[in-house]
Amino acid sequence: MSRKAIGRFMLNKLGWKIITPPSEPEKSVICVAPHTSNYDFFIGKFYYWAIERKARFLMKKEWFFFPLGIILKAMGGIPINRQKNKDSQNKGSTVATMQQYFAKPGPRHIAITPEGTRSANDRWKTGFLRIAIGANVPVQLAVMDYKKKEVGVFEVYQPTGDINKDLNYICSKYNADQAYNPNKFAQNKPR
């Protein structure tokens, strides 16, 4: 059975509808929200298999222990050391590394959850936008809407370069009702 068939079968079995995505740019950052459950990972993977697209994803390095780390890397996972990024001298190292990744030739797509965690959070992190702006790539907006049971990329957005304006626009496309755990959704307030 192909990945496409597995993805479609699993989404159908779980009661999910696929949002038909717009045409895919050659390179992009994929903004995946809301992110309040571990189920999000599996729903997202099944979706990408079902539409026959490939994307890598950022995940905290703590998940990359043996043998799970081997599986996650094979699926496109890129470990991120969040503690290192909090240090003042290493601030932005993930953003710089991802911008270098996009500078290489060929199709490149990175899925990022701007909430940064499944725990309750009051703000989205802006790294996904900083990566897109620095690499001059669009942001694909993807949703896992647990209320409607719909999953997919619904818009391709080209950032303006104004982080606050871009973040406010993107945040306006998501709401807590879509989340698996609505009380954990990061309700960004305009900056």
Secondary structure, DSSP 8 states (H G I E B T S, - for coil): --HHHHHHHHHHHTT-EE-------SEEEEEEE---STHHHHHHHHHHHHTT---EEEEEGGG--TTHHHHHHHTTEEEE-HHHHHSGGGTTHHHHHHHHHHHSSS-EEEEE-TT-SSS--SS--SHHHHHHHHHT--EEEEEEETTTTEEEEEEEE---S-HHHHHHHHHTT--GGGSSSGGGS------
